[in-house]
């Protein structure tokens, strides 16, 4: 597939035209003459690796950033949004990956916040009607925090619809949703599309792009690669265009072979706690990668947290490297060679205002004890070692971690735990919300650690990843181990796992 940018025509159905958009940050040209065209009544995927310019382009459209050059036409008229509120007033609404509503307010209040002309009874009635349109029969007088992430996403979209937006921007809306919730969101998106709304869809899930989008625009290094109809290029061509090199072997990954007589790293028997996990037993050998599959809420994360001591089990026992241990808190786990990269890296992983060096040092310093601080020279040596080993994109170790892309933040968290030289590494959704190239790098790093003798528990909602990398797969359902599958795996494995999740099964 040639990668030169194809010519665009000023078609009358374009609701949005962004022409020649340029944006310069100190030392970086974030956007270099980018064109983007959105039609009324279409779902248009905006794609590219982290740092490609997607977020900057959207920020120019929504008034967060002010472009240095180029023009924006909305409904045929040139606009210059001065702020997100100004963009909303024009009819351009954004729903971010991280819900930016008020959890203490009711669902109805969140939908109508800022519109004081409505009385409570009226907004409750209108909110009920609006949520029913979204196939949700919920109590709109309850606080937003009462509901799941999926419902909160729908409330964000309902607010955008309520203010009569003509353009809806969805930034990674499915990253925290299970398959049923994704399908509900897609049904709503199709209804909005049929009503004439133009939808910009930003996601790293390739399957979802092909399931819901009409067209796609690809950016790379701040430049436009091209705009394509959805059936025009396949997934391999798409990834190649995004990354800029032949990615035919990007996912040519295979589990590391584990010797039958390899020593045990983990043996957990009948772990349980009221509610999240009823009863689960696990065994892992040195250098083995154990995948966890299952829907959100199936008990995957809760099991990992029990092993790490973030949640204390009320029953069962744990052995690490053949020794019985009592893990009451994460520090106990760290001192016994267990490391844990949490599901929500922004909330539980990174310390955004600290540097990359300081973030990498946290676990090593905790293990060593704060009465024995690492010298600055030791910190610099360790940070530089892992920045190089993990190809973390940064000018130096003193850059704030909050300024990095999601993929590079994930690498820093991984570096933090690699520096502790763990025997068991638990990775909970390490590839969520990062681009396809970074996903492959994280998976390669996992497998390299297995070669070095580290045992890895890998939790992911992307079943293809789990199947590709795992020696064995534990399928979780309703807080229990529904089944345990042993590799090598084939093309039928995914269907088998889905059937187990849907129907239950016996652990084998």
N, C-alpha and C positions, 0 to 999 in steps of 0.2 A: 504494500500500500504506500504510494508516494505520500510524503509528509508535508509537501508545500501547502501553504494556505490557499484554499480555493476562494474564488471571487464570490462576494455576496451581492445580492441585488436588493434594492430598496423596495421590498414587496409591501403592498398596502396593508396586509394583515399583521405586520410587525407592530406590536404594542410598545416595544422598547428597542431602541437602537443606541448602542454605545460604540462610538467611532473614534479610533485613534487614541484610546485612553492611555495616559502616561502618569506614572507616580514614582517619585524619587524619594528615597530615604537616605540618610547619611551613609555614603559609601555603597549603596545598593540601588539599582534601578528595578523596582518591584514590578512595574508594568511598563512595557515598551511597545506602544502603538497597538494596543489590543482592541479588536472589534468583537462585539457580542450582540446578537440579535434574538429577541424573544417574540414569539407570535402569541396573539390572544388564543386561548383554548389549546395550549400545548404544555407538555411537561418536558423541560429542557434540562438535561444533566450537564452540570459544570464540573469538569474533571481535571485532575492533575495531581502530582505528588505534593506533599507538604512543602510549602515554599514556592509553589508554581505561580502563585498570584491570585488564586481563587478568592481568598478572604479579602485581599486588598481591593480587588475589583468590586466585590459586594459592598465593601465599606465606602468606596467612591459613590456607588449607587445610592446608599442609604445615608450619606451625609456624615459618616464617622470620619472619613478622610476626605480631603479636598484635592481633586485631581490637579496635576500640573499642566496637562494639555488634553485636548480631545473634547468631544461634545456628547451630550446625553439627550436623546429625544424620547419623550414619553407621550404616547398618543399624538405623535406628530409635532409636539411643541418642545422646544429646548428647555431643559430644567437644570438647576444647580442646587441640589439638596444641601441644606446648611447644617442639618442635624438629623438623627434618627426620627425625632418627633416630627420634623418638617417633612421627611419622606413618608411617614405614616399619613400625614394630612393630605399628601398628594395621592395616596392610594398604593403605597409600596410598603408591605409588611414583611417582617422577618421572624421566623421561629428558629431559635438557636438550639444547638445540641444540649447546652446547659440551660435548663428552663429559667427564664428571667421574669417569672411572675412573683406574686407575694403569697407565700405559703400560709400565712396567718389569716389572709382574707378568704372569704367564701368563693366558690366557683363563680357564682353570679357576679360578685364584686370584682373579681379579676377580669371577667369579660367586659364589664362596663366601667372599670375604673377610669376616672377623669371625665366621665359624662354625668355631671351632677343633675342634669335635667330630669333624670328618671328617679322615681320613688322605688323603695325596696320591693314592694309587691310587684311592680311592673318589671323591674330587672330580673326578679326571680322567675316570673312567668316567661319572659322573653328568653332567658338563659335556658330554661327547661325545653322550650321549643327548639332552640338552636342546637342543644346537645342531642335531642332526639333526631334531628337531621343528620347528626354524626353517629347515629345508631347506638347512642349511649343513654341508658335510662338510669341516671344517677341523681342523688339529692344535691341540688345546686346550692343549698343553704349550708352545706358542710364546708369546713376549711379545705382549701386546696391540698394541704399536706396530708389529708386523710386518704387521698387517692394515689394510685400507682403512677409511675413515670409515664406510662402509656396514656393514661387519662389526662395527666397534666399536659402532655404534648397536644392532645386533642383540644384541650381548653385554650392553649396558645393559638392553635389554628382557628378555633371558633372566634377568638377575639379578633384575629385578622379578618375573618369573613364578616364579622359584625361591623367593623369600621369600613366595610364596603371597599376593600382593597381590590385593585385590578391585577396587581402582581404580588405573588406570595413566594418568598424565598425560604426554602427548607434546608437548613444547614445540619447535616448528619442527624436527621430526625429519628432514624431507626437504630441508632447505636446501642440503646438500652432496652430495646423491645424484643419480645419473643416472636416466633413465626406468626402466631395468630394475631398478635397486636400489629405486626407489620402489614398483614393482609387487610386488617380493618383500616389502617392509615391509607393504604393504597386505594381502597374502595372510596374513601373520602376524597382523595386526590383526583380520582377519575370523575367524581361528581362535580368537583370544582372546575376541572378542565372542561367538562360538558357545558358548564354554565358560562364559559368564556374567559375564565381566569387564566393568566399566564403564570406558570409555576417553574421556578428555578430550583433544581434538585441537586444538592451537593452530597455526595456519599462516597465511601471507599468500597462499598459492597458491589462487586461487578455483576452478580446475578440480579440484584435489584435494579441496576441501571437498565438491563435488557428487559426486565419484567414490566417496567412502568413508563419508561421514557419514550418520547417521540424522536428527539434529536439529542446530540451531545456536542459540546464544545470542549476541546482539550487545550489546556495551557501547559507550558513548560518553561521554567526559568523566566517567568514574567512575559512571555511572548505567546502569541496565538499559534498553535499547531494546525488547527483546522476545525471545521464544523461539519458533522456527518449525520445523515439519517441513521436511525438505530440499527437497521438491517444491513448497513453498508460495510461495516467492519466487524470482525469477530473479536473475541476476548483477547486472543494472543496479539492481534494487530493493535488493539486498544492499549494494552499494557506496553507494547513496544513504542507506540507514539507518546505515551505518558512519560516513560522513563528515558527514551531517546537512544536506546540501544537494543540489540537483538535479545529478547527475553525468553527465547524458546526454552531455555533450560532453567528459568528462574525458580520453578517449583520442582526441579529434578532432585528432590530430597528423599532420603530413605532413612528409616530408623537404624540406629546403631545396634549391631548384633551383640547380644548379652550372653555370656557363657552360662550354661546350665548350672555350673557349680559356683557362680559368682556369689559372694557373701550378701546377706540381707542388709539393706540400709534402713528400711522401715517395716515394722510389723505392728499393725493396729488391730485390736480385737474388740468387737462389739462396742465401738464408740457411739455415744448417743447423748442427746440433750432434749428436754421437752420442747416439742414444736418443730424445729428445723430439720433435725436428723434423728431418725428413730433408732437405727442400729446398723452400723457399717463396719466391715472388716477389710483391711487392705494389707498387701504384702508387696514390697518392692526390693529388687536387687540392685546392687551397685551398677551405675551406668545405665539404668533402665529409664525409659520415658513412658510414664503412665498418663494416658489421656482421660479427661473427664468429659463426657457428653451428656446432654440433657437440657431441658428448657430452663429459662430463668425461674428461680424459686424451687428447683428440683432438689436442692441441697448440696450442689457442687461447691459453692463458695463457703457455706457453713461447715462442710467437712474440712476444707482446707484451713479455715480459721480455727477449728478445734485442734488440728495437728500443730498449728503454730502457737496456740495459746491465746489467740485473740478472743475466742469464745471457749470457756472451760466446759469440757464434757462432764456429764453427771454419772456416766457409766463407761465401762471399758478400760482398757489399758494399752500403753504404747511402749514399744521397744525401738530404740535407735541404735543401729550397728550392734545388735545383739544384747544391748543393755537396757533393762527396764528403767524408764524415766517418768517423772511426774512433771508435766508442763502446765503450770498454773497461769503463766503470763508469757508474752512474746520474748522477754529477756531470757527465760528458761530455755526456750526453743533455740534462740541465737547461740547460747552457750553450749548447746548440744549439737550444733552444726546444721541448724535448719534456717533457711532464708525464705522470705515471702514477699513477692511483688503483688500489691493489692489490685483489685478490680478497678477502683476509681483512682487513677494516678494523681489527678488534680486535688482531690479531697484528702486522700490517705497516703499518697506517695511523695510528691515533691513538696519542697518548701520554697514557694515561688520567689520570695525576696532574697533567698540565699544564692550564692554562686554555684556553678557546677562543681567546683572543688569541694565546697562545704557540704553539698548534697551527697556527694560520693563518700565523704568521710563519716557520715552519721552512724552507720551500722558498725564500722570498724572501731570507731571511738567508743561506742556503747559496749562493744565486746571487750575492749581493752580496759575500760573503766575511766570515768571522767577525772579521777585523781592522777591519771597517767596520760596526759594529753599528748597527742601526736605533734611532733614539731612541724613547723611550716615547711621545712625541707621534705619531710616524710609525706606530708599532704600533697605537696607539688609533685613528688615522684609518683605517688599512687594515682593521682588525678591524670597526669600526663600519660601514664601507662595505659589506663583504661580508655581515655579519649582516643588514643591511637588504636588500641586493640578493637574497639567497637565502632571506629570510624564516626565518632560523634562530630557533627558539623558545627564547629565553633571556632572563632579566632583564637580563643584562649580559655583557660579553666576559670577565669574570673567573671565570665559572662553570667548574668542571672539565668537560672534555669527556666524561669517563667517566660523568657524571651525566645526560647527554643521552640521548634515545631514539636508536635505530639510524638512523632517517631523518635526524635532525638531525646526528648524528655524520658521516654520509655527506656532508651539505652542507658541514660544516666542512672535510673533506678536499678536497672540490671547490673550496671557497673558497681553500684553501692553494695549489692549483695555478693557479686563475684569477688569483691575485695575481701570479704569475710572468709573466703575459701570454704564454702558450705559443702556438706555431704548430701543434703537434700534441698533442692530449690523448688519452691511452689510458685508457679506463674499463673495468676488469675486474669484472664483476658488480656494478655500482654500485647496483642495486635489490634485491639479495638481502637477505631478512630484514627488509624495511621494508614499511610498510602501503601500501595502494593509492593513497591520496592523495599520499603522499611519492614513490611511484614516478612518478606523473604529473608532479610538480614537477621531479624529476631529469631526466626525458625532455624537458620543456619547456626546461630550462636547457641541455641538450645542443644542442637545435636553435637556441636563441638564440645560443649560441657559434658555431655554424656560420654563422648570418647575419652574425656579426661577423668571419668569415673564418678561424676556427679549424677545422682538420681534426680529426675525432674518430674514433677506433677504439672501437667499442662491442661488448663481449663480454657475452653474457647467455645463461643457460640457458632463459630464457623466450622461445620463438621468436616469439611474437606481438609482443613488444617490438622485437626485431631487425627483423622485417618492417615494422612500423609506421614506424620512424624512419630506416631506412637508404636511401641512394642505391644502394649495391651491397652484396652479401652474399657473403662468402667462407665456403664450407662446408669445415670441417676434418674429416679422418678419418685416424686412425693416423699422426699427425704430418705429414700432407701436405695440400695444398690439393686437395680432391676436385673442387670446382667453384667457379665464380664467377658469380653471378647479378646481372643489372642490372635496376633498377627501371624503370618503376613495377611494383609487385607486386600480385597479386590473391589471391582466395580459394584458388587452387590452389597458391600458393607454398609453404605449409607442408607439404603433401603431397609436393611435389617435393623439398624439403629432406630430409624424412624418408626418402624413397626413396634419395637420394644417400648419406645417412649409413648406411643399411642395406646398400646394394649397392655403394657406391663410384661413381666416375665420373671423367670427364676434366675437367680444368680448362678453362674456356672463356673 
